[in-house]
Amino acid sequence: MPHDEVPGRRQALKGLAALACGAALPSAGLAAPAVILERPVPATGEKLPAIGMGTWLTFDVAPGADRDARLPVLREFFAGGGTLLDSSPMYGYAEAALGDLVPRVMPARVFNATKVWTPTRFLGVKQMEQSFAHWGVRRFDLMQVHNMLDWEAHLVTLKAWKASGRIRYVGITTSHGRRHDDLEAAMKRERFDFVQFSYSFADRDAEKRLLPLAADRGAAVIVNRPFDGGDLFGAVKGKPLPGWAREIDCANWAQVFLKFAVSHPAVTCAIPATTNPAHMRENMGALSGRLPDAALRRRMAADFDRL
């Protein structure tokens, strides 16, 4: 089931549209908001919108009507100011779907991020060449080692390809709160441009070591599973937004969850996934308006723990 496509999201959001809120909610076909939340990539200073898009499950669709139905999702993403698209060979048709659909949307800017997910350097090279073909690109902005699989072997290739200009940034990932000890050791040993791991109200373990270490090592952080696989919406089903939601210009729970994740000073971008254009519009609204400060973040976390 897609990260945020769970029963209860729509019910949790019902009736909240009238909440006074300064967040802009762009529609497909409109220009992105004039001012959006961006974060610098520490390695270069390049700025990225703080909300990207994941593709696990949601874009694993073969050519045809189901794939074409993802076009409105992409249009909402780019209209809302997004640029970073994250995928992987692990995600079935997702890379090929992006290669097919993104040119049809014709966005002004795209940040292409994918992964290598196979053992051995030889197979990694073969798989990454396939990713270039699927996406239809000559250079990736970011190539990541997926779930740390044979990461030392792949890092040799990624460093060489970065030096030659085939990729711009090198990264490494984990998810579901797994392998934090191994990732911490790898980050201390090597300098990665990007690291990716899970972080949400329900999974704050990264606050202890990974997020501070990423800041110390100058690594950009991509947050996966910012909705805890959609379970956060189940936790708030039927509950009204807290009063402090107005203080950070949130019109819905999706924006609350995303603003909590991206307001951590070490986080660069969060990558929720959806198949629903209306949900994408809600997600992209988190790029506008105020963010919680440290005191409000503590209050938000405490309130969620009491749910």
C-alpha positions as CSV (number, residue, x, y, z in Angstrom):
1,M,0.0,0.0,0.0
2,P,1.5,3.4,-0.9
3,H,3.0,5.5,2.0
4,D,0.0,7.8,2.4
5,E,-2.8,5.9,0.7
6,V,-4.4,4.4,3.8
7,P,-8.0,4.4,4.8
8,G,-8.5,7.3,7.1
9,R,-6.4,10.0,5.4
10,R,-9.3,11.5,3.7
11,Q,-11.5,11.2,6.8
12,A,-8.7,12.7,8.9
13,L,-8.6,15.7,6.5
14,K,-12.3,16.1,6.1
15,G,-13.7,19.4,7.3
16,L,-10.2,20.9,7.8
17,A,-10.0,22.9,4.6
18,A,-11.6,25.9,6.3
19,L,-8.8,26.2,8.8
20,A,-7.2,29.7,8.6
21,C,-3.9,29.0,7.1
22,G,-1.3,30.9,5.0
23,A,0.0,27.8,3.2
24,A,-0.4,28.1,-0.6
25,L,-2.0,25.0,-2.2
26,P,-1.2,25.2,-5.9
27,S,-3.2,23.4,-8.5
28,A,-1.9,21.6,-11.5
29,G,-0.9,23.9,-14.3
30,L,-0.2,26.8,-12.1
31,A,3.3,28.2,-11.4
32,A,5.0,27.2,-8.2
33,P,4.6,29.5,-5.2
34,A,6.9,32.6,-5.4
35,V,8.6,31.7,-2.1
36,I,9.0,28.0,-1.1
37,L,11.0,26.3,1.6
38,E,14.4,25.3,0.3
39,R,17.5,23.8,2.0
40,P,21.1,23.9,0.8
41,V,23.0,20.8,0.0
42,P,26.0,21.1,2.3
43,A,28.6,19.8,-0.2
44,T,27.8,22.6,-2.8
45,G,25.3,25.1,-1.4
46,E,22.8,24.1,-4.1
47,K,19.3,24.7,-2.8
48,L,16.6,22.0,-3.0
49,P,12.9,22.3,-2.2
50,A,12.3,20.6,1.1
51,I,9.6,18.3,-0.2
52,G,10.4,15.8,-2.8
53,M,8.6,12.7,-4.1
54,G,9.1,9.0,-3.4
55,T,8.0,6.4,-5.9
56,W,8.0,3.1,-3.9
57,L,4.8,1.2,-4.9
58,T,3.1,4.3,-6.1
59,F,4.8,4.5,-9.5
60,D,5.3,0.8,-10.1
61,V,2.9,0.8,-13.0
62,A,3.2,-0.7,-16.5
63,P,2.4,1.3,-19.6
64,G,-1.3,2.0,-20.0
65,A,-4.1,3.7,-18.2
66,D,-2.7,3.1,-14.7
67,R,0.6,4.8,-15.6
68,D,-1.2,7.7,-17.4
69,A,-3.2,8.2,-14.1
70,R,0.1,9.2,-12.5
71,L,0.5,12.3,-14.7
72,P,-1.8,14.5,-12.5
73,V,0.3,13.5,-9.5
74,L,3.5,14.7,-11.2
75,R,1.8,17.9,-12.4
76,E,0.8,18.7,-8.8
77,F,4.3,17.9,-7.6
78,F,6.0,20.2,-10.1
79,A,3.3,22.9,-9.9
80,G,3.8,23.0,-6.1
81,G,7.6,23.7,-6.5
82,G,9.0,20.2,-6.1
83,T,12.1,19.0,-8.0
84,L,13.6,15.9,-6.3
85,L,12.3,12.6,-7.6
86,D,13.6,9.5,-5.8
87,S,13.4,6.0,-7.2
88,S,15.2,2.6,-7.3
89,P,15.5,-0.5,-9.4
90,M,13.8,-2.2,-6.4
91,Y,10.6,-0.3,-7.2
92,G,9.6,-2.4,-10.3
93,Y,8.4,-0.2,-13.2
94,A,8.9,3.1,-11.2
95,E,12.1,4.2,-13.0
96,A,10.6,3.5,-16.5
97,A,7.4,5.2,-15.5
98,L,9.3,8.4,-14.6
99,G,11.3,8.2,-17.8
100,D,8.0,8.0,-19.7
101,L,5.9,10.5,-17.7
102,V,8.3,13.3,-16.7
103,P,9.0,14.5,-20.3
104,R,5.2,14.6,-20.8
105,V,4.9,17.0,-17.9
106,M,7.8,19.2,-19.1
107,P,8.9,20.6,-15.8
108,A,11.3,23.5,-15.7
109,R,13.6,21.7,-13.3
110,V,14.1,18.1,-12.1
111,F,16.5,16.6,-9.6
112,N,16.9,12.9,-10.5
113,A,17.8,10.6,-7.7
114,T,17.9,6.8,-7.9
115,K,19.8,3.9,-6.4
116,V,21.9,0.8,-7.0
117,W,20.5,-2.3,-5.4
118,T,22.4,-5.4,-6.2
119,P,25.6,-7.3,-5.0
120,T,29.0,-6.9,-6.7
121,R,30.5,-3.9,-8.5
122,F,30.0,-5.6,-11.9
123,L,26.3,-6.1,-11.4
124,G,26.0,-2.6,-10.0
125,V,27.4,-1.0,-13.1
126,K,25.1,-3.1,-15.3
127,Q,22.1,-2.1,-13.1
128,M,22.9,1.6,-13.1
129,E,23.4,1.6,-16.9
130,Q,19.8,0.2,-17.0
131,S,18.7,3.1,-14.8
132,F,20.1,5.6,-17.2
133,A,18.1,4.0,-20.0
134,H,14.9,3.8,-18.0
135,W,15.0,7.4,-16.9
136,G,16.3,8.6,-20.3
137,V,19.0,10.8,-18.8
138,R,22.7,11.1,-19.5
139,R,23.5,12.2,-15.9
140,F,22.0,11.5,-12.5
141,D,21.9,14.3,-9.9
142,L,22.2,11.7,-7.2
143,M,23.1,8.0,-7.1
144,Q,22.6,6.2,-3.8
145,V,23.5,2.7,-2.5
146,H,20.1,1.3,-1.6
147,N,19.9,-0.2,1.9
148,M,23.7,-0.3,2.1
149,L,23.8,-3.4,-0.1
150,D,27.5,-4.0,-1.0
151,W,28.1,-0.3,-0.5
152,E,31.9,-0.5,-0.4
153,A,32.0,-2.1,-3.8
154,H,29.6,0.3,-5.3
155,L,31.2,3.4,-3.8
156,V,34.3,2.7,-6.0
157,T,32.1,3.1,-9.1
158,L,30.2,6.1,-7.7
159,K,33.3,8.0,-6.9
160,A,34.7,7.4,-10.4
161,W,31.4,8.4,-12.0
162,K,31.2,11.5,-9.9
163,A,34.7,12.5,-11.0
164,S,33.8,11.9,-14.6
165,G,30.5,13.9,-14.4
166,R,28.1,11.0,-14.9
167,I,26.6,11.6,-11.5
168,R,26.7,14.8,-9.4
169,Y,26.3,13.5,-5.9
170,V,26.9,10.2,-4.0
171,G,24.6,8.8,-1.4
172,I,23.7,5.9,0.8
173,T,20.3,4.8,2.3
174,T,18.5,2.7,4.8
175,S,14.9,2.7,5.9
176,H,12.4,1.4,8.5
177,G,14.8,2.3,11.3
178,R,17.2,-0.5,10.3
179,R,21.0,-0.7,10.2
180,H,21.6,2.6,12.0
181,D,24.8,1.3,13.6
182,D,26.1,0.2,10.2
183,L,25.1,3.5,8.6
184,E,26.7,5.5,11.4
185,A,30.0,3.6,10.9
186,A,29.9,4.1,7.1
187,M,29.3,7.9,7.6
188,K,32.2,8.2,9.9
189,R,34.4,6.3,7.5
190,E,33.4,7.9,4.2
191,R,32.0,11.4,3.3
192,F,28.7,11.0,1.5
193,D,27.0,14.0,-0.2
194,F,23.6,12.6,0.8
195,V,22.3,10.1,3.3
196,Q,18.7,8.8,3.4
197,F,16.8,7.2,6.3
198,S,13.4,7.2,8.0
199,Y,12.3,10.0,10.3
200,S,8.8,10.8,11.5
201,F,6.7,11.4,14.6
202,A,6.6,7.6,15.1
203,D,10.3,7.0,14.4
204,R,12.6,9.6,15.9
205,D,15.6,7.4,16.6
206,A,17.6,9.3,14.0
207,E,17.6,12.3,16.3
208,K,20.0,10.5,18.6
209,R,23.0,10.0,16.3
210,L,22.3,10.0,12.5
211,L,21.0,13.5,12.2
212,P,23.7,15.2,14.3
213,L,26.3,13.1,12.5
214,A,25.0,14.1,9.1
215,A,25.3,17.8,10.2
216,D,28.8,17.2,11.5
217,R,29.9,15.4,8.3
218,G,28.3,17.9,5.9
219,A,25.8,15.4,4.4
220,A,22.4,16.3,3.0
221,V,19.6,14.3,4.6
222,I,16.7,12.8,2.6
223,V,13.9,11.6,4.9
224,N,12.0,8.6,3.7
225,R,8.7,7.3,5.3
226,P,7.8,10.8,6.8
227,F,4.2,9.4,7.2
228,D,5.5,6.1,8.8
229,G,4.1,4.2,5.8
230,G,0.8,6.0,6.2
231,D,0.2,4.8,9.8
232,L,0.4,8.4,11.1
233,F,-2.9,9.2,9.4
234,G,-4.5,6.2,11.2
235,A,-3.2,7.6,14.5
236,V,-4.9,10.9,14.0
237,K,-8.1,9.6,12.3
238,G,-11.1,11.7,13.5
239,K,-8.9,14.1,15.5
240,P,-8.9,17.8,14.8
241,L,-5.7,19.7,14.1
242,P,-4.1,21.0,17.3
243,G,-4.2,24.8,17.9
244,W,-0.5,25.1,17.2
245,A,-1.1,24.0,13.6
246,R,-2.1,27.6,12.9
247,E,1.2,28.8,14.2
248,I,3.0,26.9,11.4
249,D,0.4,27.5,8.7
250,C,-0.8,23.9,8.4
251,A,-4.1,23.2,6.8
252,N,-4.0,19.4,7.2
253,W,-2.3,16.6,9.0
254,A,0.0,15.9,6.0
255,Q,1.5,19.3,6.3
256,V,1.9,18.9,10.1
257,F,3.8,15.6,9.6
258,L,6.0,17.0,6.8
259,K,6.8,20.3,8.6
260,F,7.9,18.4,11.7
261,A,10.3,16.3,9.6
262,V,11.8,19.1,7.5
263,S,12.1,21.6,10.4
264,H,14.9,19.6,11.9
265,P,18.0,21.7,11.0
266,A,19.9,18.7,9.6
267,V,17.1,17.6,7.2
268,T,17.3,18.7,3.6
269,C,14.3,17.0,2.0
270,A,11.4,14.6,2.8
271,I,10.0,12.3,0.1
272,P,6.4,11.3,0.7
273,A,4.7,9.1,-1.9
274,T,1.1,9.1,-3.2
275,T,-1.0,8.1,-6.1
276,N,-3.6,10.8,-5.4
277,P,-3.2,14.3,-7.0
278,A,-5.2,15.9,-4.1
279,H,-2.9,14.4,-1.6
280,M,0.1,15.6,-3.5
281,R,-1.3,19.1,-3.5
282,E,-1.6,18.8,0.3
283,N,1.9,17.6,0.6
284,M,3.3,20.4,-1.5
285,G,1.6,22.9,0.7
286,A,4.2,22.1,3.3
287,L,6.7,24.1,1.2
288,S,4.9,27.3,2.2
289,G,4.4,29.2,5.5
290,R,6.1,29.0,8.8
291,L,8.1,26.1,10.4
292,P,8.1,25.1,14.1
293,D,11.0,26.2,16.2
294,A,12.8,23.9,18.6
295,A,10.3,24.5,21.4
296,L,7.3,23.8,19.3
297,R,8.9,20.7,17.8
298,R,9.2,19.3,21.3
299,R,5.6,20.2,22.0
300,M,4.5,18.6,18.7
301,A,6.3,15.4,19.5
302,A,5.0,15.2,23.1
303,D,1.4,15.8,21.8
304,F,1.8,13.0,19.3
305,D,3.1,10.6,21.9
306,R,0.0,11.2,23.9
307,L,-2.4,10.2,21.1
